[in-house]
Amino acid sequence: MFYPDGSDISRTYEWKGGCEDPRVVAANVKGKTLYVMTYTAWNNRTPRLAIATSTDLQHWTKHGPALLNAYNGKFKDLACKSGSIVTEVVNGKQVAAKVKVNGKKKYLMYWGEQWVCAATSDDLVNWTPYVDENQNLIYLVTPREGYFDSMLTECGPPAVKTSDGIILFYNGKNDSGAKADAAYPLNTYAAGQILFSNDNPLQVKARLDKPFFRPMSDFEKTGQYAAGTVFIEGLVYHNAKWFLYYGCADSMVGVAVYDPAHRSGVGDPIVIK
């Protein structure tokens, strides 16, 4: 169980709010498996992207905000969430990947709710955000007027490095007004994909104009978000299949399975028009 536990970190960053939006990756560290969780530490004032680690998925060590020490603490009180650490499949297992960023091999995390930013790390605990010469955040991806992600582009489950590039799965929210995509209800949450370059993981190569995953079933259009919500957070590679775990209108948890060996299923009529 993972909850505000009364530790100094919990009292400062999680109390009396909670621990939300977990995303977990496995990492091979010195020949041993380390599980790394990115989550939102919420103290009812400021949400902060935080890090916890475990060796058994049961006992967790909390390390506090991911950006706490970067640039002398400049971003320690930044309202931020949704960390997607880049992974790759090695010997049939999905693990955290080191990629070359600005000439150096680092762990890479895409993060952000309103927009997509990036951060790098040597240890998966302390993260340094990608900034300009004035130490201002650089936004790699932002919402697009007239598209399904016209209100926000929130990072989803762990990104995946492939031979074609790094795929970032993200949650797009349709705007509530004139900027919305008319093909979807206002305020709908649907999932998109962005392909970043392997040579430059901070460069966007391609971006879907239509969501690859959207609310279609009744149970995805109830609860707190009747406009329809599929909110993707977990991605697991198991037995040569991909399991995508998602929230259904903040009322239930669902799973969708992609089998590369058997590409079939009912097409989305909006996408295939």
C-alpha positions in Angstrom: 0.0 0.0 0.0 1.2 3.5 -0.8 -0.2 6.5 1.1 0.8 9.6 3.1 2.6 7.7 5.9 3.5 10.4 8.4 7.2 10.7 7.3 8.8 14.1 7.0 8.2 13.9 3.2 4.6 13.0 3.6 3.9 15.7 6.1 5.5 18.3 3.9 4.3 17.3 0.5 1.4 14.9 0.8 -0.6 15.8 3.9 -3.6 16.2 4.0 -3.9 15.5 0.3 -2.6 12.2 -0.9 -0.5 10.3 -3.4 -2.0 10.3 -6.9 -1.4 9.2 -10.5 1.3 6.5 -10.1 3.4 5.4 -13.0 5.9 2.6 -12.4 8.9 1.4 -14.4 11.5 -1.3 -13.7 15.2 -0.5 -14.0 18.3 -2.7 -14.0 20.6 -1.0 -11.5 23.9 -2.8 -10.9 22.4 -6.1 -11.9 19.4 -5.8 -9.6 15.8 -4.7 -10.3 14.7 -1.4 -8.9 11.2 -0.2 -9.4 10.7 3.5 -9.8 7.4 5.3 -9.3 6.6 8.8 -10.4 3.5 10.1 -8.7 1.8 13.3 -7.6 2.4 14.4 -4.1 -0.6 16.6 -3.2 -0.7 18.6 0.0 -4.0 20.4 -0.8 -1.9 23.4 -1.9 0.6 22.5 -4.6 0.8 19.3 -6.6 4.4 18.2 -7.1 5.8 15.4 -9.3 7.5 13.1 -6.8 9.6 9.9 -6.9 9.6 6.7 -4.8 11.6 3.5 -5.3 11.2 -0.2 -4.3 12.9 -3.5 -4.7 9.8 -5.6 -4.2 6.8 -3.4 -5.2 5.6 -3.6 -1.6 8.0 -1.6 0.5 8.6 1.9 -0.9 11.1 4.6 -0.1 9.9 8.1 -0.8 12.4 10.6 -2.2 10.3 13.8 -2.4 9.8 16.0 -5.4 11.6 15.0 -8.6 12.8 18.5 -9.3 13.7 19.4 -5.7 17.4 20.0 -6.2 17.6 21.1 -9.8 19.0 24.6 -10.4 19.4 25.3 -6.7 15.8 24.5 -5.9 14.3 26.9 -8.5 11.5 24.4 -9.3 10.9 22.9 -5.9 7.5 24.6 -5.5 6.5 24.2 -9.2 3.0 22.8 -9.6 3.7 19.8 -11.8 2.7 16.1 -12.3 2.6 13.2 -14.7 6.1 11.7 -15.2 6.7 9.3 -18.1 10.1 7.7 -17.9 11.5 6.3 -21.2 11.7 2.5 -21.3 12.7 -0.1 -23.8 12.2 -3.8 -24.2 15.3 -5.8 -23.4 15.2 -9.7 -23.4 11.4 -9.6 -23.3 11.2 -7.2 -20.4 10.3 -3.5 -20.3 13.0 -1.5 -18.4 14.1 2.1 -18.0 16.4 3.1 -20.9 19.3 5.4 -21.0 19.2 7.6 -24.1 21.7 10.2 -25.5 20.5 13.7 -24.7 22.8 16.6 -25.8 25.7 14.1 -26.2 25.4 12.4 -22.9 23.6 9.1 -22.0 20.9 9.8 -19.3 17.6 8.5 -18.1 14.9 10.6 -19.7 11.5 11.5 -18.4 8.8 13.4 -20.3 6.5 15.2 -17.8 3.7 17.7 -17.5 0.0 18.2 -17.5 -0.8 21.3 -19.5 2.2 20.8 -21.8 5.0 18.3 -22.3 8.5 19.1 -20.8 11.5 16.8 -20.4 14.0 16.1 -17.6 17.1 13.9 -17.3 18.7 11.9 -14.5 21.7 9.8 -13.7 20.0 7.9 -10.8 16.2 7.9 -11.6 15.6 9.9 -8.3 17.0 13.4 -8.9 15.8 15.0 -12.2 17.0 18.1 -14.0 14.4 19.7 -16.3 15.2 20.8 -19.8 15.5 24.6 -19.8 16.7 27.5 -22.0 19.6 29.8 -21.3 17.5 31.7 -18.8 16.6 28.5 -16.9 13.0 28.8 -18.2 11.2 25.5 -19.0 11.2 24.5 -22.6 7.8 23.1 -23.8 8.3 20.3 -26.3 4.5 19.8 -26.9 1.6 22.1 -26.3 -2.2 21.9 -26.9 -3.5 22.5 -30.4 -6.6 24.5 -31.3 -9.1 22.4 -33.2 -7.8 19.1 -32.1 -8.7 16.5 -29.5 -5.9 17.8 -27.3 -6.9 21.5 -27.5 -7.0 22.0 -23.7 -4.1 19.9 -22.4 -1.4 17.4 -23.3 -0.7 15.3 -20.2 2.0 12.7 -20.2 0.7 9.1 -19.8 2.4 5.8 -19.0 6.1 5.1 -19.5 7.3 6.1 -23.0 8.8 3.4 -25.2 12.0 3.5 -27.2 11.6 1.7 -30.6 13.7 1.4 -33.7 11.7 4.3 -35.2 11.9 6.6 -32.3 10.5 7.1 -28.8 6.7 6.9 -28.5 5.1 9.1 -25.8 1.6 8.1 -25.0 -0.3 11.1 -23.6 -3.8 12.2 -22.5 -5.4 14.9 -24.5 -8.4 16.9 -23.3 -10.7 18.6 -25.7 -11.4 22.2 -25.0 -14.7 23.4 -23.4 -15.3 26.1 -25.9 -14.4 27.5 -29.3 -10.9 25.9 -29.5 -12.4 22.3 -29.3 -12.3 19.6 -32.0 -15.9 19.4 -33.1 -15.6 15.7 -33.8 -15.6 15.0 -30.0 -17.7 16.2 -27.1 -16.4 19.2 -25.2 -14.1 18.2 -22.3 -13.5 14.7 -23.6 -10.3 13.0 -22.5 -8.7 10.8 -25.2 -5.2 9.4 -25.8 -2.7 10.4 -28.4 0.8 9.5 -29.4 3.9 11.5 -30.1 7.1 10.2 -31.8 10.4 11.7 -30.7 13.6 11.2 -32.5 16.1 8.6 -31.2 18.9 10.9 -32.3 17.4 13.8 -30.5 14.8 12.7 -27.9 13.8 16.4 -27.5 12.7 16.7 -31.1 9.2 15.7 -32.2 9.1 13.6 -35.4 5.4 13.0 -35.7 2.2 13.5 -33.8 -1.2 11.9 -34.3 -4.0 14.3 -35.3 -6.7 11.8 -34.1 -6.6 9.9 -30.8 -5.7 6.2 -31.0 -7.9 5.6 -27.9 -11.0 7.4 -27.0 -14.2 6.9 -24.9 -16.6 4.6 -26.8 -18.2 2.3 -24.2 -20.9 3.3 -21.7 -18.6 2.8 -18.7 -16.2 5.3 -20.2 -18.9 8.0 -20.3 -20.2 7.9 -16.7 -19.0 9.0 -13.3 -17.2 12.3 -12.8 -16.6 12.9 -16.5 -19.8 12.2 -18.4 -18.4 13.8 -21.5 -16.2 10.7 -21.7 -12.8 9.9 -20.3 -10.1 7.3 -21.0 -7.1 8.3 -19.0 -4.0 6.2 -19.7 -1.4 5.7 -16.9 0.0 2.1 -16.9 1.7 0.2 -19.7 3.1 -3.3 -19.3 4.9 -5.5 -21.8 4.1 -9.2 -20.9 4.2 -12.3 -23.0 4.9 -10.3 -26.2 1.7 -8.2 -25.7 1.2 -4.7 -24.5 -1.3 -4.1 -21.6 -2.6 -0.5 -21.4 -4.3 0.4 -18.1 -6.6 3.4 -17.9 -9.2 5.2 -15.9 -12.8 5.1 -17.1 -14.3 8.5 -16.3 -12.6 8.4 -12.9 -15.0 5.6 -11.8 -13.4 2.4 -12.8 -10.1 1.0 -14.1 -9.9 -0.7 -17.5 -7.3 -2.5 -19.6 -6.8 -2.6 -23.3 -4.5 -5.2 -24.9 -2.4 -4.9 -28.1 -1.0 -8.0 -29.6 1.5 -7.2 -32.3 1.2 -10.7 -33.7 -2.6 -10.4 -34.3 -3.5 -6.9 -35.3 -7.3 -6.9 -35.3 -10.3 -5.3 -33.8 -13.0 -2.9 -34.5 -11.8 0.3 -36.2 -12.7 3.8 -34.8 -15.1 5.4 -37.4 -13.8 8.8 -36.6 -10.2 7.8 -37.2 -10.7 5.8 -40.5 -12.9 8.4 -42.2 
